Amino acid sequence: MNTTNIGWIGLGLMGTPMSQQLITAGYPVTVYNRNKDKETALKEMGADTAASPADLIEQVDVIIIMVTDDKAINDIFKGEQGLLSAKTTGKVIINMSTVSPAISKEIAALYAEQGNAYLDAPVSGSVKQAETAQLVIMVGGDAVAFEKVKPVLEAMGKNATLIGEVGAGNVAKLAINTLLSIHAQGLAEAVVLAKQNGIAPETLLNLLNSGALANPFMKIKGDAILNDNYAAAFSLNNIVKDLKLAKDIGLSTPLGEAALSTYSAAQAEFGEEDLIAVIKEVGKKE
């Protein structure tokens, strides 16, 4: 068994399979989640539970966080029973959420004052990659802290890379998700255009998946379109959140601006669905 005691906060679509990978790898894991029902699967695998973030950090060496947004991070750190309230020292915090570089820098500074290290370490990949430990992990922060927890990260991903100072991981993730949004919208527009002119979606997708543009994302999202399956692996709500964060750090390019506009329009009606449900918005003009 690995001896590093890990605390985990956030058991959503990604957080649950990622934390399960750590248990499978032999790490002792203690979890905290606001919705206690979501802790059940981890408890059945042998995880312990904590009553609050403050209680959790007292018990572990490393805390990993996988939540939705900046507000959730503020609550986890600054709440009445938040991580900062415990005033611990010598801990490593790994924030794997897709949040703003600004909040990572703010929390890192506050945490350093207590003698702790903070790494921002968002991931590229979706639920399938989380379930198979094939995530790509981009890290910002102190090199010594990164080397200390690199084996932990490698239990969840096929690649964990330190790319710069605190916030660098967040910036890289926002750039990647900007491209993701453009790719998904482009696929949706191509399918709609072909259909408007008498070419069935399955015919076009067969061509795309046999040619130079073929890639796993195209296959997965193409299959979702063909099966009319828009259950969220990564929701429209989340891509809009990420595009707005990208805009906050300077996204103003033509395709980026167009993507934010289109996904925002789609969010109003289809926000809980997968981002490829953008085809429903694009197809309104069909």
Buried (B, 14 or more C-beta within 10 A) or exposed (E): EEEBBBBBBBBBBBBBBBBBBBBEBEBBBBBBBEEEEBBEBBEEEEBBBBEBBBBBBBEBBBBBBBBBBBEBBBBBBBBEBBBBBBEBEEBBBBBBBBBBBBBBBBBBEBBEEBEBBBBBBBBBBBBEBBBEBEBBBBBBBBEEBBEBBBEBBBBBBEEBBBEBBBBBBBBBBBBBBBEBBBBBBBBBBBBBEBBEEEBEBEEBBEEBBEEEEEEEBBEBBBBBBEEEEBEBBBBBBBBBBBBBBBBEBEBEEEBBEEBBEBBBBBBEEBBEBBBBBBBBBBBEEE
